[in-house]
Amino acid sequence: FIFGKACMAAKSVDNVVARGDKGKWQNVYEVGLSELCNIWTDRPIFALWFTVILRCLVATGMVLVVPTSILDFAFPYFIFVSFQWVLLMIFFATGLDNIVLMLGVGIWFLIPFFEFSMIGDRATKPTGWARLPEIIISFVVFLYVMSTLKRIVLLGVRLQFYLRTSFICCGASEERRQAALHKMRVSIRFNYFFFFDYQFRVLRASLVLLINFVVSTILVIIDVNLCGIRLHTLWLLNTRVARDQTLGARQKVGASMIGSFPTSFRRRSTRAPARDGGAAPSANGTPGPSGTELSSRLFTGDAPRLSSRLLEPNTATV
């Protein structure tokens, strides 16, 4: 889903927008492109003008407020944008190769090493680590300026579409209007790549995936049976379940029973169902626990004995 290239070609941009309107995205690329197309084709021009002017004012204020000694670290990022755009042209020429695309992203991590030779001794004194906050601030300024430039270009694309459909093609057929809309979406697609919107979406999605993996691994390690107790289960449920040594075996039995759900459903459908919160009879004629009894026993710490009774294959309450 993160690195998928389905419908990434320019001719498929209309299908991407159509699926985005229904919420049926195939990858991260379609999520961002459909959102961007909807914003710059459906919003009123006055709202777009106001957004662009506001961002230009904020960007100008950032440049005026941030000291020049910090802005010096931002110039290498603007210089290396040309190399990243060359890699993007290679990306389109080589059939949308993700390796080439990620090489352009990797340039950002190499720029701090070139800044020391481009700026001079001021970039390394007193130490390179002492200049790390300035490098981060300059990178934030660079990203905001690039985002503002992207909106200026997209506003020009929207104005071109408005003039083409309102004046130049006034009274034209619906086919010509759809053709102009398709060209506008293709232009938005190029801005989506060349101003690094797609690249940052991939990085954010990869970061979320990495965080989920790390957290899940930590929870698995915590829930290992250490000194006869599972810490995560103790925090989530209660002490008796956390100290139960046969919990893993019963979980396997439960998984096998869930896998044979159609069989258990047919077996259960042949018996009389319990009504009014009463207990359903088991195969040997003894009544099973009612819903109220199950809830009370679950929250009073009797979960191990309750789970073993629920996992009996002849009990109708399963």
N, C-alpha and C positions, 0 to 999 in steps of 0.2 A: 504493500500500500504506500509506503514512503517513497520508494525508488521506482515505482511502476511507470512505464512509458506508454500506457494505453491511451490512444486518441491524442497524442501529443503533437501530431502533425497539424499544420495550419488549416488544412481542409476540413478538419474535424472540430473546429472551434464552435460551430453552431450546435453540434451534438453535445458537446461538453456543457454549454449553457443550458440546453434543454434538460439534460440530466440533473444539473445543479438546481434547477427550479423545482424538481421533484425530490431533491435530497438523496439522489442515488449516485454518489460519486464513486469512482473506481480507484482513485489515488489522490495524493496530496496535490498534485498538479491541477486536477480538476476542481478541487475545493477552492484553491486560491483564484484560479482564472475565472470560474463562474461568478465568484463574489465580486471580483474586480469589474467584470463586464456588466453585471447588474448595477453596480454603483455608478459607472460612468455612462450608462445608456438610459437608466430610468430616473435618476435624480434630476430635479430641475436645474437649469443652467445657473440660476441665481445662487442656489445653494453651493454649487461647485465653485463659482466665482468667489463666494464668501470664504469657503474653506481654503482655497489657494492663497487668497490675500492674507488671511490670518496666519497661515503657515509661513508665508514670506516674511511677515513682520516678526514672527517668533525666531525664524532663522537669522534675520538681520540682528535681532537683539542678542542672540547667542554669540554671533561673531563679534559684536561690539563689547559684550560683557566679558567673554573669556579672554584672558591675557594673551598677548602675542607670543609669549614664550611657550604657551601650551599649544596655540594654533600652529606653530612651526612643526609639531609632530603630525599634524593632519595633512600637510602637503604631500608626503610620500604616498598616502592612500589615494589622493586624486591623481597622482602621476601613474600609479600602477593600475588605475581603472582602464587605461588604454590596453594594457596587456590582458586584462580580464575580458575585455570586449573582443579582442582577437581570439581568445580561447572560445568565446561563445560563438563566433563565426565558424570556427573549426567544429564546434559542437553541432551546429546545424548542418554543416557540410558532410560530417561523418555519420549521419543517420541518428542523431540524438544519443550520442554515447555519454553515459553518466560519468565515466571516468574522466573525460575531458572537462565536464561540467564541475566536478569536484576539485579538479586541479585549479580552476579559477578561484574556488573558495579557499583552497589551501594557501593562496598567495597572501591572504590577510594575516595568516600566522607567521609568514616569513618577513613581512614588512618591518616589524620592530627590529630585526637584525640588520636591515639595510638602513634604518634611520640613524644608527650610530655613525655610519660613514657619510650619510647625506647631510646631517645637521652639524656634526663636528663634536668637539670635546664637550659641549654643553649637554649632549645626550647621554654622556657616560659619567658626568661628575655630579654629585660625589660618587654614586654607583648607578649601574643600569637599573637595579631594582628600586632605587629611590625615585626614578623617573617613571615607574610603572603607572601611578595615578594619572600623570599627565598624558601618557599614551592612551589610557582608557578614555579619558575625557575627550581627547582629540578624535578618537574613533567614534564616539557618540555624536560629536559635532558633524563628522563626515557622513554618518548614516542619516542624520536628520536633513542635512543639505541635499543628499542624494534623493531622499524621499520627497523633499520639496520640489526638486527638479522633475521628478517623475510625475507629480501632480500637475506641474505646469505643462509638460508635454501632453499628458492625457487631456487636459482642458483644451489645448489646441486641436487634438483629435476630435473631441466632442463638438467644438465650434465648426470644424470642417464638415462634420456629418450634418450638423444643423443647417449650415448654409447650403450644402448639396441637396438636402431633402426639402428645404423650405423655399429656396429661390431658384437654384440652377435646375433642379428636377421638379419644379412646381407643376403639378398636374400629370406627372409621369406615372407609369404603371407601378403596381405593387412589386413586380419583379425587380425593377430598378432600385426601389427603396430597399428591398431585401439584399440586393447586391451591395449597396452602400453600407448597410448595417454589417454585412459580412466583412467588408474591408476595414471597418472601424474595429471590429472584434479582433481581426488579425493584427492591427496596429497595437491594440491593447495587449495582445499576446507577446509581441516583441518587447514592449515596455515591461511586461511581467518578468522577462528574463534579464534584460539589459540593465535594469535598476535593482537587480538582486532580490526581488520579492520572493521568487520561487526558491532561490537558494536558502534564504533565511527560514522559509517554511520547512524545508527539508531538515535543516539543522535543529529547529525547535522540535520537530516530530521525533528526530533521532534522540534528542536529549530526554524527551518524555519517555521514550522506550527504554533508554539506559537507566533512568531513575526507577522505573517500574521493575526492571530486572534486579537492580541492586536492593531495593526494598523487599522484593519477594525472596531473594536469596537470604537476606538478613532474618526475615521471619521464619524461613525454613530452618536456619541454623539455630535460632532461639528455641524453636519447638522440638529440637532433638531431645530425646529422653536422657536428660542429664541429671544424675543422682536420683533417679526414680521419679522425676517430675518434669512436665513440659511447661515452660514458662509462658509461652504464648497462649496455650490452652488454659492455663491457670488465670491469666488476665482476661481472656475472652469468655470463659464459662465458669468453672468452679474448681475447687481443690480435688474433689473426688474424681472427676473426669481427667484432670491433669495427672493424677497418680495412678490411673488405671493402666496396668501393664498389657491388657488384652485389647486395647482400643484399636491398634493397627489391624489385628486379625478380624475384628468385627467390621471395620471399615471395608476390608476386602470382600467380606461376605455381602455387605450392603451394596457394594459396587456391582457384584455379580447379580444380585437380585434386581437392581435397577436395569441392568443390561437385558434381563428377561422380562421386561415390563409387559409386553403383550400377553405372555403366558400367565403372569400373575393377574393381569386384568381379567382374562377369561375365567380363571379360577375364582376370582372374587365376585364376578358378575353372576355366578351360579348360586351364590349364597344370599340369604336375606339381608338387606342392608339395615344398619342400626338407625333408629329414628329418635327425634327429640333428645339428642344428646345422650342416648342410652348406649349400653355396651353391646357390641356385636359378638355373637357366640363364636367360639373357636371350634376346631375340628373335633375335639374330645368332649364338647358339650359345655365346657365351663365358660362363663361370660368373660369377655375381655375388658380391659379398663376403659372407662368412659373418657370423654374429652376433658372434663373437669379434673378427673383423677390424673390423667396424663400431664396436664399443665401444672398441677400442684406438685406432683412428684418430680417433674423436671426442674422446677425452681427451688426445691428443698434439698437438692444435693443427692437425689436418688437416681441420677442419670445412668450410672453403669448398669445397675440391675434393670432399669427401664429399657435401656437400649438392647440388652441381651434378650429381653422378652419380646421386644418389637421385631427382632430379627429372626424369630422362630418361623420357619416356613409354613407352619400349620395355623398360624394366628391370622384371623380374618382382618384384624386392624392394620396389618401390613398393606 
